Amino acid sequence: MELRQLRYFLSVVEHGSMGKAALELGVVTSALSQQISRLEGELSTRLLQRTSSGVVPTDAGLAFWRQAQLALRHIDDAALAARAARLSGHVSVGMAPSTASVLGVPFMQAMRARYPEVRLRIVESLSGYLASMLSARQIDLAVLFRPEPAQRWSVVSLLDERLFVIGRPELEDMPAGASVRLGQLGKLPLVLPSGAHGLRSLLSAAFKRAKYEPNIAAEVDGLALLMDVVRTGIAATIQPGAALARPENAVLVSVPVTESFATRPNMIASISDDELSPAGLAARVVLADVARELVREGRWPGARLRQSEAFTKTEGPLTAR
C-alpha cells in the first residue's frame, strides 16, 4: 500500500467524483481509477460504489476512510517534525546543459526554501558523463535520458520531451509549418552533438527509423556554443524545447517533430536508497516536485509528464531501451 493511494482515496471521497479528484491531484482519471482499484485489490474489498452522480464510500470504505485520515495526519506530523529538525548535509545533483537551463535555478531555489542548511552541488555535463559519475559515486543523483544496463540505481520516471527543429526563420529549407516530419527536412543543414552524446544516439535511431539521411553541417558537444551557431544562421538543430529556455534564443523559431519516437525520456537516477543520505532523499523529492510544477505551469517547453509511470521508483539491474 502506497501513501499516494491513501491520498487519492481521500480525495475521491471528499469530492465524490473521480474526475474532480483527478483534476485536483493533477493526474488523469484513468490513472486515478487504476490506483483505487489496486488499493481495493490489496484490501480484498470494495471501498467505493459507483453511482450515476459520482462515487460514494461503501461501509468498508467509510471505515477505511476514518483510519486513512488518521494515518495521513500522523505522517504529515512526522514530516513537519523532520523539517523542524532542519535537515542538513550535502548532496550532488547532475544535469545535462539543456535540463539545467530550465530546471537548475528553480530546483536550487526550492531546495534553499525547504532545506536551507543542505549544501547543494550542481554538476552540469553530458548525460553519459553523469551516468559514469553516478556509477563511481561521484554524484548522488542525476537527471538522465536512458537507463544503463546492470546498474543498481534507484530510478524515477519523470517526463518525456518532444523534439523540435530549431533555427532562424530566414534559413534556407527551414520548415515553416506547424509541425514537420524528419523525412521532410530535405537538405536542411543541421548542427548536432557528436555520436557520443545521448541525444545524438536518439536522433540517429530516429533518422534510421524515418529512413532519412540528415545533412550534418557540423558537430558541437556544448549546448551554449551549439545554440550560438544556430543563432548565426549557419545551420538549424534538433533539440528538446528546454534548449530554448535562454532569452537570447527568442530570435529562433521552433517546429515540433511529429514522429512519436522522436522524444527524449527523462528520469531521475540515484544511488540506491540504502546509500542515499537523508539530504539526497530530500533532494530527489524536491527535484521531482519542481519538474512536475514546471511542466504543469507550461514552463518546460515540449515536456509531458508520464502520467501512468510518474514518480514510480524501481531498483535493480536495468535494461537499455
N, C-alpha and C positions, 0 to 999 in steps of 0.2 A: 504494500500500500504506500502511495506517494503523497507527500504533503499537497502537491498541486491538485490531486484528485479530491482531497478534502475541501480545498478552497473552491474548486469547480462545483462540487456538490452543494456547498453552502450558497454559492451564488445562484445556482439554478433554483434552489428552494426559495431564496429571497425574492427572486424576480418572477418565479412561477412560469418561466419561459426559457427554453434552450437558446432561442435567438437573442433575447435581451441579455442573458448571461454571457453568451459568446461575444457580443458587442462590447460589454464592459471589460471582459477579460482579454480582449484583443486576439481571439482565436476564431477559427472557422467553426461553424455549428457542427459539422461532421466530426471534427477532431474532439470537440467537447463531448458529443454524444458517445464517441468511442471510449473516452476516458471514464465516463459514467458507467458504461456497460462493463468495462474491465473491473471497476470497483464492485459492481453488483456481482460479477462472476467470482471475484475473490471472496466475497462475503456469502456467496451462495444464497442470495435472497434479493428480491425486488425492492429497490429503495424508492423508486418514482413510478407514478402511474400517469400515463399519457391520457389527456382528455382533449376534447375539441377546442378548449380555450387555453390549453397550455399543459403544465405538469404540476402534480401535487405529490407530496410525500405519502408513502404507504405508512402503516403502523410501524413497520420495521424502520422505514426511512425517518420517521419522526423521532424514534428513539435514538437512531444513529446521529441525527442532526443535533440533538442536545449534547451528546458526548463529543461530537466533532467540534462544536463551538468551544467547548471547554478545552479540548486538546489544543486547538489553534491559539486560544488565549494564552495558554501556558507556553507555547512555542514562541509567540510574539514577545511575551515577557522575558523569555530566555534570550531572545535576540537583542532586546533592549539592554539587558544586563551585560551581554557581551560587548555591545557598543559602548556602554558606560565604562567598561573596563579599559577603554582606549587602547584598542589593538595596536601593537607596534611591530617593528621588524622591517624587513626589506624584501622586495620582490622585483624580479627582472622579467620584462614582457617584450617579446619580439613582434615586430610588424613589418610587412613589406612597405615600400615607399608609398604605393597607391593607397594602401589601407591606412597608413599613418596620416596621410593628408586629410582624411575625413574623420578618422576615429581617434587619432592621437591626442589632440588637445581636449576634446570633450571627455575622454577617458581620464586624463590627468586631472581635470577639474573635478570630476565626480569622485575620484579617489581622494583628492585633497579635502573635499567637503565631508566625505563619510569617514575616512581614516587618516586624519591629518598627521598622525605620528608614524605612518608607514612610509618608508623611504622607497620611492619608485624609480626604477631604471628602465628607460625605453631603449630598445635596440632596433634600429632601422636597417634592414638588409634584405637581400633576395630571399625568397621563401626557402630555397634549397639550403642556403647557409643557415637559416634559422632552424630548420629541421636538424641539421648537424649539431648546432649549438645545444638544442634541446636534448638530443641523444647524449651529448657529452656533459649534460647537467650544467652548462654554462649560463643558461636562462631557465626560468621556471615554467613559463608558458608562452605560447605564440599563436598568432592567427595564421594558419596555413591553408593551402588550397588543394592539397591532396594528401591522403594517408600514406604513411611509409610502412612497407612490409616489415613484419617481425619486430616492431617497436611496441613495447608495453607502455603505452601512453593512455592517459585519460582524454577522451575526445568528445567534444560537444559540437554537434552540427549546428550551424549558425544561420547562414543565408546563402543565396545564390545571386551572383552579379551578372547582369546582362552585359554583353559586349557591344561596343559602339565603334563605328568608323568615324574618326575624329580628324579634322583638318580645316584649313582655311576655305571659305566658301568659293574663292576665285580659283582654287587649284584645279587644274585640268583633270577631267574624269572624276572629280569629287561628286559622289551621289547627292542628288538634291531632293529625293523623295522622302516620304515619312518613314521608310524603312528600306533595307536593302538585303539581298541575299549575297552570300560570298561569291557565287558564280557570276554575279552581275558587276563585280568590281573591275573587270577587264584589265587594262594596263595601268590602273591607278598605282602610282609609286607609293611604297609603304616603307616606313622606318619601324622596325620591330626589335624586341630584345633578341639576344642570341639564343642558340639552341639549348644552352644550359639553364635558361630561365624557365620557370614553371609555366608562365603564360605562353611562351613560345611553343612549349610541348603541347599545350592545349590547342593552340592555333594550328599547329602542324597537323594534328589529328583532325581538326575541323576542316582544314583545307582539303585533306585527303578524302574525307567523307563527302565533301561537296564537289569533288573532282575539279578543284580549282588550283591553278598554278599561279601563286602570287608574284607580283613584280616588286621584289625587295630591293629598295634603293640603298638602304644602309641598316646596320645593326647597332643598337645602343643599349647598354645594360643599366644605365642610370635613368630613372624616370625624369628627373629635372632636366637633364640635357636632352633626352628624347623629346620632351614637350617643347623645349627651346627650338629644336629642329622643326617640329611640326608648325610652330608659330611663324617661322620664317617663310613657310610655304614651299619648302623643298619637297616634302612628302607628307602623306597622311599617316595615321597609325590606327591600330585596332587595340583598344584598351577598355577596361571596365569604366563605368561612369565616375568612379572615385578619382580617376586621373584628371578630371575637370574641376576638382574642388578648389584649386588655387585661383584667385581673382584674375590673374594675368591671362588665364585661358578663356576669358569671356569673349575674346575675338574669334574663337574657333566655333565651328558647328559640329554637331554630333548626330549621326544617323544610326539607329539601332539595327543590329544584325538580326534577321528574322529566324534563322535556324535555332531550334530549341537546344541543340547540342553545343551551341556557341555561348555557353555560360560558364562562369567560374565559381565553383563551390567554395565557401569559406567555413572553416571550422576552428574552434579553439582547442589546441592540443597542449597538454601539460604533462609533467612528470606525474607518476601515479599518486593517488590520493594519500597513500601511506607515506610518501616522501614529501609531498607538498606542505609547506608551512601554513599556519593559520593566515598569515598575510597573503600567501599565494592563493589559498582557497577564497579569501575575501575578494582578491583582485579578479579572480575568474568570474565570480558572480557579478561584480561591477562591470566588467568588460562585456559580458553578455547583455546586461541590462542597458548599458549605454548604446550598444549596437542596435538592439531592438528599438530603443527610443528614436534613434536617428532614422531608421527605416520607416517607422510609423509616422514620423513627422515630415517625411519626404526630403530629408537632408543627406541621404545616401543615394545618389543618382543611380537608377537602374537596379537597385538591390531589392530582393524579395525574401522575406523570412520563410524558412522551411516550416510551414505550419504543422505538418504531421510528424516532424522529427525534432522540432525546435527544442534545444536545451535538453536533449536526451543523451545522457552520458554513457559511454561504453569504455570498457577497459580490455586489454589483452592484445594479442597479435592482430594486426590489420592487414587487409589485402588491398592492393592498389586497384584503383578504378581503371 
